[in-house]
Amino acid sequence: MPQLVMVESASFDNPEGFKGVGESATIPVPAAIAVEGALRKRGVKAALTEIPLTPERVLNLIRG
């Protein structure tokens, strides 16, 4: 049976030594929700289904 080996290494980028794990995938989500909400307030039936959110994708949503 495989053995789990813990390996720790501190980050020197901040005083606490913390490292981020997985946050990068969640950063665009609030922005996409805000854009979708703004479009819906303007009468656009928007459903953002993919990121990155580019100007071309927003224009395509507006145009239908």
PDBQT receptor file of N, H, CA, C and O in Angstrom, charges set to zero:
ATOM      1  N   MET A   1       0.840  -1.174   0.000  1.00  0.00    +0.000 N 
ATOM      2  CA  MET A   1       0.000   0.000   0.000  1.00  0.00    +0.000 C 
ATOM      3  C   MET A   1       0.892   1.248   0.000  1.00  0.00    +0.000 C 
ATOM      4  O   MET A   1       1.862   1.301   0.756  1.00  0.00    +0.000 OA
ATOM      5  N   PRO A   2       0.581   2.271  -0.846  1.00  0.00    +0.000 N 
ATOM      6  CA  PRO A   2       1.397   3.489  -0.891  1.00  0.00    +0.000 C 
ATOM      7  C   PRO A   2       1.372   4.244   0.434  1.00  0.00    +0.000 C 
ATOM      8  O   PRO A   2       0.379   4.224   1.162  1.00  0.00    +0.000 OA
ATOM      9  N   GLN A   3       2.463   4.895   0.723  1.00  0.00    +0.000 N 
ATOM     10  H   GLN A   3       3.270   4.911   0.132  1.00  0.00    +0.000 HD
ATOM     11  CA  GLN A   3       2.586   5.683   1.944  1.00  0.00    +0.000 C 
ATOM     12  C   GLN A   3       2.448   7.166   1.601  1.00  0.00    +0.000 C 
ATOM     13  O   GLN A   3       2.996   7.628   0.600  1.00  0.00    +0.000 OA
ATOM     14  N   LEU A   4       1.719   7.905   2.429  1.00  0.00    +0.000 N 
ATOM     15  H   LEU A   4       1.274   7.529   3.242  1.00  0.00    +0.000 HD
ATOM     16  CA  LEU A   4       1.594   9.339   2.276  1.00  0.00    +0.000 C 
ATOM     17  C   LEU A   4       2.764  10.005   2.980  1.00  0.00    +0.000 C 
ATOM     18  O   LEU A   4       3.025   9.736   4.153  1.00  0.00    +0.000 OA
ATOM     19  N   VAL A   5       3.466  10.870   2.268  1.00  0.00    +0.000 N 
ATOM     20  H   VAL A   5       3.254  11.088   1.315  1.00  0.00    +0.000 HD
ATOM     21  CA  VAL A   5       4.604  11.578   2.844  1.00  0.00    +0.000 C 
ATOM     22  C   VAL A   5       4.299  13.073   2.796  1.00  0.00    +0.000 C 
ATOM     23  O   VAL A   5       4.089  13.626   1.717  1.00  0.00    +0.000 OA
ATOM     24  N   MET A   6       4.274  13.718   3.934  1.00  0.00    +0.000 N 
ATOM     25  H   MET A   6       4.446  13.268   4.811  1.00  0.00    +0.000 HD
ATOM     26  CA  MET A   6       4.026  15.155   4.005  1.00  0.00    +0.000 C 
ATOM     27  C   MET A   6       5.327  15.905   3.749  1.00  0.00    +0.000 C 
ATOM     28  O   MET A   6       6.355  15.612   4.359  1.00  0.00    +0.000 OA
ATOM     29  N   VAL A   7       5.271  16.872   2.846  1.00  0.00    +0.000 N 
ATOM     30  H   VAL A   7       4.436  17.110   2.350  1.00  0.00    +0.000 HD
ATOM     31  CA  VAL A   7       6.426  17.708   2.546  1.00  0.00    +0.000 C 
ATOM     32  C   VAL A   7       5.989  19.151   2.738  1.00  0.00    +0.000 C 
ATOM     33  O   VAL A   7       5.049  19.605   2.085  1.00  0.00    +0.000 OA
ATOM     34  N   GLU A   8       6.650  19.868   3.614  1.00  0.00    +0.000 N 
ATOM     35  H   GLU A   8       7.413  19.500   4.144  1.00  0.00    +0.000 HD
ATOM     36  CA  GLU A   8       6.300  21.258   3.881  1.00  0.00    +0.000 C 
ATOM     37  C   GLU A   8       7.459  22.165   3.507  1.00  0.00    +0.000 C 
ATOM     38  O   GLU A   8       8.625  21.844   3.736  1.00  0.00    +0.000 OA
ATOM     39  N   SER A   9       7.110  23.308   2.924  1.00  0.00    +0.000 N 
ATOM     40  H   SER A   9       6.163  23.569   2.738  1.00  0.00    +0.000 HD
ATOM     41  CA  SER A   9       8.116  24.329   2.648  1.00  0.00    +0.000 C 
ATOM     42  C   SER A   9       7.440  25.690   2.785  1.00  0.00    +0.000 C 
ATOM     43  O   SER A   9       6.372  25.924   2.221  1.00  0.00    +0.000 OA
ATOM     44  N   ALA A  10       8.066  26.569   3.530  1.00  0.00    +0.000 N 
ATOM     45  H   ALA A  10       8.934  26.378   3.989  1.00  0.00    +0.000 HD
ATOM     46  CA  ALA A  10       7.493  27.892   3.772  1.00  0.00    +0.000 C 
ATOM     47  C   ALA A  10       7.672  28.786   2.551  1.00  0.00    +0.000 C 
ATOM     48  O   ALA A  10       8.602  28.619   1.762  1.00  0.00    +0.000 OA
ATOM     49  N   SER A  11       6.761  29.733   2.421  1.00  0.00    +0.000 N 
ATOM     50  H   SER A  11       6.005  29.868   3.062  1.00  0.00    +0.000 HD
ATOM     51  CA  SER A  11       6.893  30.762   1.395  1.00  0.00    +0.000 C 
ATOM     52  C   SER A  11       7.582  31.962   2.026  1.00  0.00    +0.000 C 
ATOM     53  O   SER A  11       7.296  32.329   3.166  1.00  0.00    +0.000 OA
ATOM     54  N   PHE A  12       8.477  32.558   1.288  1.00  0.00    +0.000 N 
ATOM     55  H   PHE A  12       8.710  32.260   0.362  1.00  0.00    +0.000 HD
ATOM     56  CA  PHE A  12       9.172  33.735   1.796  1.00  0.00    +0.000 C 
ATOM     57  C   PHE A  12       8.583  35.019   1.204  1.00  0.00    +0.000 C 
ATOM     58  O   PHE A  12       9.164  36.096   1.336  1.00  0.00    +0.000 OA
ATOM     59  N   ASP A  13       7.418  34.892   0.547  1.00  0.00    +0.000 N 
ATOM     60  H   ASP A  13       6.945  34.017   0.440  1.00  0.00    +0.000 HD
ATOM     61  CA  ASP A  13       6.773  36.044  -0.071  1.00  0.00    +0.000 C 
ATOM     62  C   ASP A  13       5.945  36.874   0.910  1.00  0.00    +0.000 C 
ATOM     63  O   ASP A  13       5.539  37.989   0.583  1.00  0.00    +0.000 OA
ATOM     64  N   ASN A  14       5.694  36.347   2.098  1.00  0.00    +0.000 N 
ATOM     65  H   ASN A  14       6.025  35.441   2.364  1.00  0.00    +0.000 HD
ATOM     66  CA  ASN A  14       4.929  37.090   3.096  1.00  0.00    +0.000 C 
ATOM     67  C   ASN A  14       5.420  36.720   4.491  1.00  0.00    +0.000 C 
ATOM     68  O   ASN A  14       6.045  35.673   4.661  1.00  0.00    +0.000 OA
ATOM     69  N   PRO A  15       5.151  37.553   5.487  1.00  0.00    +0.000 N 
ATOM     70  CA  PRO A  15       5.692  37.312   6.835  1.00  0.00    +0.000 C 
ATOM     71  C   PRO A  15       5.195  36.026   7.487  1.00  0.00    +0.000 C 
ATOM     72  O   PRO A  15       5.891  35.442   8.318  1.00  0.00    +0.000 OA
ATOM     73  N   GLU A  16       3.982  35.578   7.113  1.00  0.00    +0.000 N 
ATOM     74  H   GLU A  16       3.416  36.053   6.438  1.00  0.00    +0.000 HD
ATOM     75  CA  GLU A  16       3.412  34.379   7.739  1.00  0.00    +0.000 C 
ATOM     76  C   GLU A  16       3.888  33.076   7.105  1.00  0.00    +0.000 C 
ATOM     77  O   GLU A  16       3.745  32.009   7.701  1.00  0.00    +0.000 OA
ATOM     78  N   GLY A  17       4.448  33.153   5.912  1.00  0.00    +0.000 N 
ATOM     79  H   GLY A  17       4.565  34.020   5.428  1.00  0.00    +0.000 HD
ATOM     80  CA  GLY A  17       4.914  31.954   5.225  1.00  0.00    +0.000 C 
ATOM     81  C   GLY A  17       3.806  31.196   4.517  1.00  0.00    +0.000 C 
ATOM     82  O   GLY A  17       4.002  30.041   4.139  1.00  0.00    +0.000 OA
ATOM     83  N   PHE A  18       2.633  31.821   4.326  1.00  0.00    +0.000 N 
ATOM     84  H   PHE A  18       2.473  32.759   4.633  1.00  0.00    +0.000 HD
ATOM     85  CA  PHE A  18       1.493  31.164   3.683  1.00  0.00    +0.000 C 
ATOM     86  C   PHE A  18       1.702  31.011   2.185  1.00  0.00    +0.000 C 
ATOM     87  O   PHE A  18       2.391  31.810   1.551  1.00  0.00    +0.000 OA
ATOM     88  N   LYS A  19       1.098  29.981   1.641  1.00  0.00    +0.000 N 
ATOM     89  H   LYS A  19       0.538  29.332   2.156  1.00  0.00    +0.000 HD
ATOM     90  CA  LYS A  19       1.049  29.783   0.194  1.00  0.00    +0.000 C 
ATOM     91  C   LYS A  19      -0.415  29.632  -0.197  1.00  0.00    +0.000 C 
ATOM     92  O   LYS A  19      -1.198  29.023   0.532  1.00  0.00    +0.000 OA
ATOM     93  N   GLY A  20      -0.781  30.184  -1.340  1.00  0.00    +0.000 N 
ATOM     94  H   GLY A  20      -0.145  30.679  -1.932  1.00  0.00    +0.000 HD
ATOM     95  CA  GLY A  20      -2.145  30.028  -1.821  1.00  0.00    +0.000 C 
ATOM     96  C   GLY A  20      -2.287  28.741  -2.607  1.00  0.00    +0.000 C 
ATOM     97  O   GLY A  20      -1.383  28.339  -3.338  1.00  0.00    +0.000 OA
ATOM     98  N   VAL A  21      -3.443  28.097  -2.444  1.00  0.00    +0.000 N 
ATOM     99  H   VAL A  21      -4.178  28.424  -1.849  1.00  0.00    +0.000 HD
ATOM    100  CA  VAL A  21      -3.710  26.868  -3.184  1.00  0.00    +0.000 C 
ATOM    101  C   VAL A  21      -5.137  26.923  -3.701  1.00  0.00    +0.000 C 
ATOM    102  O   VAL A  21      -6.083  26.922  -2.913  1.00  0.00    +0.000 OA
ATOM    103  N   GLY A  22      -5.299  26.970  -4.998  1.00  0.00    +0.000 N 
ATOM    104  H   GLY A  22      -4.531  26.971  -5.638  1.00  0.00    +0.000 HD
ATOM    105  CA  GLY A  22      -6.619  26.882  -5.589  1.00  0.00    +0.000 C 
ATOM    106  C   GLY A  22      -7.397  28.178  -5.696  1.00  0.00    +0.000 C 
ATOM    107  O   GLY A  22      -8.461  28.187  -6.316  1.00  0.00    +0.000 OA
ATOM    108  N   GLU A  23      -6.926  29.265  -5.127  1.00  0.00    +0.000 N 
ATOM    109  H   GLU A  23      -6.062  29.258  -4.624  1.00  0.00    +0.000 HD
ATOM    110  CA  GLU A  23      -7.687  30.499  -5.176  1.00  0.00    +0.000 C 
ATOM    111  C   GLU A  23      -7.796  31.059  -6.589  1.00  0.00    +0.000 C 
ATOM    112  O   GLU A  23      -8.776  31.731  -6.912  1.00  0.00    +0.000 OA
ATOM    113  N   SER A  24      -6.819  30.795  -7.418  1.00  0.00    +0.000 N 
ATOM    114  H   SER A  24      -6.024  30.249  -7.155  1.00  0.00    +0.000 HD
ATOM    115  CA  SER A  24      -6.820  31.395  -8.755  1.00  0.00    +0.000 C 
ATOM    116  C   SER A  24      -8.053  31.002  -9.566  1.00  0.00    +0.000 C 
ATOM    117  O   SER A  24      -8.478  31.757 -10.441  1.00  0.00    +0.000 OA
ATOM    118  N   ALA A  25      -8.618  29.861  -9.295  1.00  0.00    +0.000 N 
ATOM    119  H   ALA A  25      -8.273  29.248  -8.585  1.00  0.00    +0.000 HD
ATOM    120  CA  ALA A  25      -9.802  29.435 -10.034  1.00  0.00    +0.000 C 
ATOM    121  C   ALA A  25     -11.060  30.176  -9.598  1.00  0.00    +0.000 C 
ATOM    122  O   ALA A  25     -12.039  30.202 -10.343  1.00  0.00    +0.000 OA
ATOM    123  N   THR A  26     -11.061  30.770  -8.428  1.00  0.00    +0.000 N 
ATOM    124  H   THR A  26     -10.265  30.749  -7.822  1.00  0.00    +0.000 HD
ATOM    125  CA  THR A  26     -12.268  31.432  -7.935  1.00  0.00    +0.000 C 
ATOM    126  C   THR A  26     -12.275  32.929  -8.184  1.00  0.00    +0.000 C 
ATOM    127  O   THR A  26     -13.326  33.555  -8.050  1.00  0.00    +0.000 OA
ATOM    128  N   ILE A  27     -11.159  33.523  -8.536  1.00  0.00    +0.000 N 
ATOM    129  H   ILE A  27     -10.305  33.014  -8.645  1.00  0.00    +0.000 HD
ATOM    130  CA  ILE A  27     -11.085  34.974  -8.696  1.00  0.00    +0.000 C 
ATOM    131  C   ILE A  27     -12.014  35.503  -9.794  1.00  0.00    +0.000 C 
ATOM    132  O   ILE A  27     -12.666  36.521  -9.560  1.00  0.00    +0.000 OA
ATOM    133  N   PRO A  28     -12.119  34.880 -10.978  1.00  0.00    +0.000 N 
ATOM    134  CA  PRO A  28     -12.972  35.449 -12.030  1.00  0.00    +0.000 C 
ATOM    135  C   PRO A  28     -14.470  35.306 -11.772  1.00  0.00    +0.000 C 
ATOM    136  O   PRO A  28     -15.269  36.004 -12.395  1.00  0.00    +0.000 OA
ATOM    137  N   VAL A  29     -14.858  34.424 -10.875  1.00  0.00    +0.000 N 
ATOM    138  H   VAL A  29     -14.209  33.856 -10.369  1.00  0.00    +0.000 HD
ATOM    139  CA  VAL A  29     -16.279  34.142 -10.683  1.00  0.00    +0.000 C 
ATOM    140  C   VAL A  29     -17.070  35.365 -10.224  1.00  0.00    +0.000 C 
ATOM    141  O   VAL A  29     -18.096  35.664 -10.836  1.00  0.00    +0.000 OA
ATOM    142  N   PRO A  30     -16.650  36.099  -9.169  1.00  0.00    +0.000 N 
ATOM    143  CA  PRO A  30     -17.438  37.276  -8.777  1.00  0.00    +0.000 C 
ATOM    144  C   PRO A  30     -17.551  38.319  -9.896  1.00  0.00    +0.000 C 
ATOM    145  O   PRO A  30     -18.593  38.959 -10.043  1.00  0.00    +0.000 OA
ATOM    146  N   ALA A  31     -16.497  38.488 -10.673  1.00  0.00    +0.000 N 
ATOM    147  H   ALA A  31     -15.651  37.969 -10.554  1.00  0.00    +0.000 HD
ATOM    148  CA  ALA A  31     -16.551  39.436 -11.788  1.00  0.00    +0.000 C 
ATOM    149  C   ALA A  31     -17.563  38.985 -12.836  1.00  0.00    +0.000 C 
ATOM    150  O   ALA A  31     -18.318  39.803 -13.362  1.00  0.00    +0.000 OA
ATOM    151  N   ALA A  32     -17.582  37.704 -13.138  1.00  0.00    +0.000 N 
ATOM    152  H   ALA A  32     -16.968  37.040 -12.710  1.00  0.00    +0.000 HD
ATOM    153  CA  ALA A  32     -18.534  37.189 -14.129  1.00  0.00    +0.000 C 
ATOM    154  C   ALA A  32     -19.965  37.341 -13.628  1.00  0.00    +0.000 C 
ATOM    155  O   ALA A  32     -20.858  37.678 -14.406  1.00  0.00    +0.000 OA
ATOM    156  N   ILE A  33     -20.192  37.098 -12.348  1.00  0.00    +0.000 N 
ATOM    157  H   ILE A  33     -19.466  36.824 -11.717  1.00  0.00    +0.000 HD
ATOM    158  CA  ILE A  33     -21.529  37.270 -11.768  1.00  0.00    +0.000 C 
ATOM    159  C   ILE A  33     -21.958  38.733 -11.853  1.00  0.00    +0.000 C 
ATOM    160  O   ILE A  33     -23.111  39.024 -12.169  1.00  0.00    +0.000 OA
ATOM    161  N   ALA A  34     -21.031  39.655 -11.570  1.00  0.00    +0.000 N 
ATOM    162  H   ALA A  34     -20.094  39.417 -11.313  1.00  0.00    +0.000 HD
ATOM    163  CA  ALA A  34     -21.346  41.083 -11.639  1.00  0.00    +0.000 C 
ATOM    164  C   ALA A  34     -21.682  41.503 -13.066  1.00  0.00    +0.000 C 
ATOM    165  O   ALA A  34     -22.629  42.260 -13.280  1.00  0.00    +0.000 OA
ATOM    166  N   VAL A  35     -20.920  41.022 -14.039  1.00  0.00    +0.000 N 
ATOM    167  H   VAL A  35     -20.151  40.407 -13.864  1.00  0.00    +0.000 HD
ATOM    168  CA  VAL A  35     -21.184  41.372 -15.436  1.00  0.00    +0.000 C 
ATOM    169  C   VAL A  35     -22.528  40.807 -15.869  1.00  0.00    +0.000 C 
ATOM    170  O   VAL A  35     -23.309  41.493 -16.528  1.00  0.00    +0.000 OA
ATOM    171  N   GLU A  36     -22.800  39.565 -15.504  1.00  0.00    +0.000 N 
ATOM    172  H   GLU A  36     -22.166  39.008 -14.968  1.00  0.00    +0.000 HD
ATOM    173  CA  GLU A  36     -24.085  38.962 -15.861  1.00  0.00    +0.000 C 
ATOM    174  C   GLU A  36     -25.240  39.748 -15.248  1.00  0.00    +0.000 C 
ATOM    175  O   GLU A  36     -26.249  39.988 -15.912  1.00  0.00    +0.000 OA
ATOM    176  N   GLY A  37     -25.099  40.145 -13.993  1.00  0.00    +0.000 N 
ATOM    177  H   GLY A  37     -24.280  39.950 -13.454  1.00  0.00    +0.000 HD
ATOM    178  CA  GLY A  37     -26.136  40.932 -13.328  1.00  0.00    +0.000 C 
ATOM    179  C   GLY A  37     -26.344  42.282 -14.002  1.00  0.00    +0.000 C 
ATOM    180  O   GLY A  37     -27.480  42.724 -14.171  1.00  0.00    +0.000 OA
ATOM    181  N   ALA A  38     -25.259  42.933 -14.385  1.00  0.00    +0.000 N 
ATOM    182  H   ALA A  38     -24.336  42.573 -14.248  1.00  0.00    +0.000 HD
ATOM    183  CA  ALA A  38     -25.356  44.228 -15.064  1.00  0.00    +0.000 C 
ATOM    184  C   ALA A  38     -26.044  44.087 -16.411  1.00  0.00    +0.000 C 
ATOM    185  O   ALA A  38     -26.868  44.924 -16.781  1.00  0.00    +0.000 OA
ATOM    186  N   LEU A  39     -25.709  43.028 -17.147  1.00  0.00    +0.000 N 
ATOM    187  H   LEU A  39     -25.041  42.349 -16.846  1.00  0.00    +0.000 HD
ATOM    188  CA  LEU A  39     -26.352  42.809 -18.445  1.00  0.00    +0.000 C 
ATOM    189  C   LEU A  39     -27.842  42.544 -18.276  1.00  0.00    +0.000 C 
ATOM    190  O   LEU A  39     -28.654  43.043 -19.055  1.00  0.00    +0.000 OA
ATOM    191  N   ARG A  40     -28.203  41.768 -17.273  1.00  0.00    +0.000 N 
ATOM    192  H   ARG A  40     -27.543  41.362 -16.640  1.00  0.00    +0.000 HD
ATOM    193  CA  ARG A  40     -29.622  41.467 -17.051  1.00  0.00    +0.000 C 
ATOM    194  C   ARG A  40     -30.402  42.715 -16.650  1.00  0.00    +0.000 C 
ATOM    195  O   ARG A  40     -31.572  42.854 -17.008  1.00  0.00    +0.000 OA
ATOM    196  N   LYS A  41     -29.771  43.617 -15.914  1.00  0.00    +0.000 N 
ATOM    197  H   LYS A  41     -28.821  43.504 -15.623  1.00  0.00    +0.000 HD
ATOM    198  CA  LYS A  41     -30.439  44.880 -15.567  1.00  0.00    +0.000 C 
ATOM    199  C   LYS A  41     -30.728  45.711 -16.812  1.00  0.00    +0.000 C 
ATOM    200  O   LYS A  41     -31.667  46.507 -16.826  1.00  0.00    +0.000 OA
ATOM    201  N   ARG A  42     -29.930  45.528 -17.847  1.00  0.00    +0.000 N 
ATOM    202  H   ARG A  42     -29.168  44.881 -17.836  1.00  0.00    +0.000 HD
ATOM    203  CA  ARG A  42     -30.126  46.250 -19.098  1.00  0.00    +0.000 C 
ATOM    204  C   ARG A  42     -31.029  45.482 -20.065  1.00  0.00    +0.000 C 
ATOM    205  O   ARG A  42     -31.177  45.882 -21.220  1.00  0.00    +0.000 OA
ATOM    206  N   GLY A  43     -31.628  44.390 -19.607  1.00  0.00    +0.000 N 
ATOM    207  H   GLY A  43     -31.508  44.066 -18.669  1.00  0.00    +0.000 HD
ATOM    208  CA  GLY A  43     -32.566  43.640 -20.434  1.00  0.00    +0.000 C 
ATOM    209  C   GLY A  43     -31.957  42.540 -21.274  1.00  0.00    +0.000 C 
ATOM    210  O   GLY A  43     -32.646  41.934 -22.095  1.00  0.00    +0.000 OA
ATOM    211  N   VAL A  44     -30.677  42.271 -21.083  1.00  0.00    +0.000 N 
ATOM    212  H   VAL A  44     -30.117  42.763 -20.416  1.00  0.00    +0.000 HD
ATOM    213  CA  VAL A  44     -30.016  41.209 -21.845  1.00  0.00    +0.000 C 
ATOM    214  C   VAL A  44     -30.167  39.901 -21.063  1.00  0.00    +0.000 C 
ATOM    215  O   VAL A  44     -29.790  39.826 -19.893  1.00  0.00    +0.000 OA
ATOM    216  N   LYS A  45     -30.716  38.876 -21.711  1.00  0.00    +0.000 N 
ATOM    217  H   LYS A  45     -31.022  38.936 -22.661  1.00  0.00    +0.000 HD
ATOM    218  CA  LYS A  45     -30.851  37.571 -21.051  1.00  0.00    +0.000 C 
ATOM    219  C   LYS A  45     -29.519  36.845 -21.149  1.00  0.00    +0.000 C 
ATOM    220  O   LYS A  45     -29.327  35.969 -21.991  1.00  0.00    +0.000 OA
ATOM    221  N   ALA A  46     -28.608  37.231 -20.269  1.00  0.00    +0.000 N 
ATOM    222  H   ALA A  46     -28.764  37.943 -19.585  1.00  0.00    +0.000 HD
ATOM    223  CA  ALA A  46     -27.242  36.723 -20.323  1.00  0.00    +0.000 C 
ATOM    224  C   ALA A  46     -27.088  35.483 -19.459  1.00  0.00    +0.000 C 
ATOM    225  O   ALA A  46     -27.680  35.375 -18.385  1.00  0.00    +0.000 OA
ATOM    226  N   ALA A  47     -26.290  34.560 -19.941  1.00  0.00    +0.000 N 
ATOM    227  H   ALA A  47     -25.809  34.647 -20.814  1.00  0.00    +0.000 HD
ATOM    228  CA  ALA A  47     -25.889  33.391 -19.166  1.00  0.00    +0.000 C 
ATOM    229  C   ALA A  47     -24.417  33.145 -19.469  1.00  0.00    +0.000 C 
ATOM    230  O   ALA A  47     -24.072  32.513 -20.467  1.00  0.00    +0.000 OA
ATOM    231  N   LEU A  48     -23.570  33.646 -18.608  1.00  0.00    +0.000 N 
ATOM    232  H   LEU A  48     -23.851  34.159 -17.798  1.00  0.00    +0.000 HD
ATOM    233  CA  LEU A  48     -22.127  33.457 -18.808  1.00  0.00    +0.000 C 
ATOM    234  C   LEU A  48     -21.767  32.031 -18.442  1.00  0.00    +0.000 C 
ATOM    235  O   LEU A  48     -21.978  31.601 -17.307  1.00  0.00    +0.000 OA
ATOM    236  N   THR A  49     -21.231  31.305 -19.390  1.00  0.00    +0.000 N 
ATOM    237  H   THR A  49     -21.059  31.654 -20.312  1.00  0.00    +0.000 HD
ATOM    238  CA  THR A  49     -20.939  29.891 -19.164  1.00  0.00    +0.000 C 
ATOM    239  C   THR A  49     -19.466  29.542 -19.292  1.00  0.00    +0.000 C 
ATOM    240  O   THR A  49     -19.077  28.394 -19.076  1.00  0.00    +0.000 OA
ATOM    241  N   GLU A  50     -18.637  30.532 -19.645  1.00  0.00    +0.000 N 
ATOM    242  H   GLU A  50     -18.953  31.464 -19.820  1.00  0.00    +0.000 HD
ATOM    243  CA  GLU A  50     -17.213  30.232 -19.765  1.00  0.00    +0.000 C 
ATOM    244  C   GLU A  50     -16.377  31.467 -19.458  1.00  0.00    +0.000 C 
ATOM    245  O   GLU A  50     -16.809  32.602 -19.663  1.00  0.00    +0.000 OA
ATOM    246  N   ILE A  51     -15.198  31.221 -18.973  1.00  0.00    +0.000 N 
ATOM    247  H   ILE A  51     -14.847  30.299 -18.807  1.00  0.00    +0.000 HD
ATOM    248  CA  ILE A  51     -14.241  32.283 -18.711  1.00  0.00    +0.000 C 
ATOM    249  C   ILE A  51     -12.961  31.926 -19.468  1.00  0.00    +0.000 C 
ATOM    250  O   ILE A  51     -12.741  30.743 -19.727  1.00  0.00    +0.000 OA
ATOM    251  N   PRO A  52     -12.125  32.859 -19.828  1.00  0.00    +0.000 N 
ATOM    252  CA  PRO A  52     -12.122  34.248 -19.397  1.00  0.00    +0.000 C 
ATOM    253  C   PRO A  52     -13.218  35.051 -20.086  1.00  0.00    +0.000 C 
ATOM    254  O   PRO A  52     -13.637  34.743 -21.202  1.00  0.00    +0.000 OA
ATOM    255  N   LEU A  53     -13.658  36.068 -19.401  1.00  0.00    +0.000 N 
ATOM    256  H   LEU A  53     -13.318  36.318 -18.495  1.00  0.00    +0.000 HD
ATOM    257  CA  LEU A  53     -14.682  36.957 -19.907  1.00  0.00    +0.000 C 
ATOM    258  C   LEU A  53     -14.002  38.007 -20.780  1.00  0.00    +0.000 C 
ATOM    259  O   LEU A  53     -13.323  38.901 -20.276  1.00  0.00    +0.000 OA
ATOM    260  N   THR A  54     -14.189  37.892 -22.074  1.00  0.00    +0.000 N 
ATOM    261  H   THR A  54     -14.741  37.166 -22.483  1.00  0.00    +0.000 HD
ATOM    262  CA  THR A  54     -13.537  38.805 -23.017  1.00  0.00    +0.000 C 
ATOM    263  C   THR A  54     -14.556  39.806 -23.549  1.00  0.00    +0.000 C 
ATOM    264  O   THR A  54     -15.758  39.543 -23.503  1.00  0.00    +0.000 OA
ATOM    265  N   PRO A  55     -14.097  40.946 -24.049  1.00  0.00    +0.000 N 
ATOM    266  CA  PRO A  55     -15.023  41.909 -24.644  1.00  0.00    +0.000 C 
ATOM    267  C   PRO A  55     -15.867  41.291 -25.770  1.00  0.00    +0.000 C 
ATOM    268  O   PRO A  55     -17.049  41.602 -25.915  1.00  0.00    +0.000 OA
ATOM    269  N   GLU A  56     -15.250  40.427 -26.549  1.00  0.00    +0.000 N 
ATOM    270  H   GLU A  56     -14.290  40.174 -26.431  1.00  0.00    +0.000 HD
ATOM    271  CA  GLU A  56     -15.985  39.769 -27.641  1.00  0.00    +0.000 C 
ATOM    272  C   GLU A  56     -17.141  38.919 -27.104  1.00  0.00    +0.000 C 
ATOM    273  O   GLU A  56     -18.234  38.928 -27.670  1.00  0.00    +0.000 OA
ATOM    274  N   ARG A  57     -16.902  38.195 -26.027  1.00  0.00    +0.000 N 
ATOM    275  H   ARG A  57     -16.014  38.188 -25.567  1.00  0.00    +0.000 HD
ATOM    276  CA  ARG A  57     -17.978  37.370 -25.443  1.00  0.00    +0.000 C 
ATOM    277  C   ARG A  57     -19.100  38.235 -24.889  1.00  0.00    +0.000 C 
ATOM    278  O   ARG A  57     -20.274  37.891 -25.029  1.00  0.00    +0.000 OA
ATOM    279  N   VAL A  58     -18.751  39.355 -24.260  1.00  0.00    +0.000 N 
ATOM    280  H   VAL A  58     -17.797  39.635 -24.147  1.00  0.00    +0.000 HD
ATOM    281  CA  VAL A  58     -19.779  40.259 -23.739  1.00  0.00    +0.000 C 
ATOM    282  C   VAL A  58     -20.592  40.830 -24.884  1.00  0.00    +0.000 C 
ATOM    283  O   VAL A  58     -21.820  40.873 -24.805  1.00  0.00    +0.000 OA
ATOM    284  N   LEU A  59     -19.930  41.273 -25.953  1.00  0.00    +0.000 N 
ATOM    285  H   LEU A  59     -18.933  41.238 -26.018  1.00  0.00    +0.000 HD
ATOM    286  CA  LEU A  59     -20.654  41.792 -27.119  1.00  0.00    +0.000 C 
ATOM    287  C   LEU A  59     -21.553  40.735 -27.731  1.00  0.00    +0.000 C 
ATOM    288  O   LEU A  59     -22.670  41.049 -28.141  1.00  0.00    +0.000 OA
ATOM    289  N   ASN A  60     -21.102  39.499 -27.804  1.00  0.00    +0.000 N 
ATOM    290  H   ASN A  60     -20.194  39.244 -27.471  1.00  0.00    +0.000 HD
ATOM    291  CA  ASN A  60     -21.933  38.423 -28.344  1.00  0.00    +0.000 C 
ATOM    292  C   ASN A  60     -23.173  38.198 -27.478  1.00  0.00    +0.000 C 
ATOM    293  O   ASN A  60     -24.251  37.914 -27.999  1.00  0.00    +0.000 OA
ATOM    294  N   LEU A  61     -23.022  38.325 -26.161  1.00  0.00    +0.000 N 
ATOM    295  H   LEU A  61     -22.146  38.556 -25.738  1.00  0.00    +0.000 HD
ATOM    296  CA  LEU A  61     -24.171  38.200 -25.268  1.00  0.00    +0.000 C 
ATOM    297  C   LEU A  61     -25.167  39.339 -25.507  1.00  0.00    +0.000 C 
ATOM    298  O   LEU A  61     -26.378  39.121 -25.551  1.00  0.00    +0.000 OA
ATOM    299  N   ILE A  62     -24.640  40.544 -25.659  1.00  0.00    +0.000 N 
ATOM    300  H   ILE A  62     -23.657  40.721 -25.623  1.00  0.00    +0.000 HD
ATOM    301  CA  ILE A  62     -25.503  41.702 -25.883  1.00  0.00    +0.000 C 
ATOM    302  C   ILE A  62     -26.253  41.575 -27.211  1.00  0.00    +0.000 C 
ATOM    303  O   ILE A  62     -27.435  41.903 -27.310  1.00  0.00    +0.000 OA
ATOM    304  N   ARG A  63     -25.541  41.095 -28.216  1.00  0.00    +0.000 N 
ATOM    305  H   ARG A  63     -24.580  40.828 -28.135  1.00  0.00    +0.000 HD
ATOM    306  CA  ARG A  63     -26.153  40.949 -29.551  1.00  0.00    +0.000 C 
ATOM    307  C   ARG A  63     -27.114  39.773 -29.625  1.00  0.00    +0.000 C 
ATOM    308  O   ARG A  63     -27.940  39.705 -30.536  1.00  0.00    +0.000 OA
ATOM    309  N   GLY A  64     -27.016  38.843 -28.672  1.00  0.00    +0.000 N 
ATOM    310  H   GLY A  64     -26.345  38.899 -27.933  1.00  0.00    +0.000 HD
ATOM    311  CA  GLY A  64     -27.896  37.678 -28.644  1.00  0.00    +0.000 C 
ATOM    312  C   GLY A  64     -27.358  36.581 -29.470  1.00  0.00    +0.000 C 
ATOM    313  O   GLY A  64     -27.973  35.518 -29.561  1.00  0.00    +0.000 OA
TER     314      GLY A  64
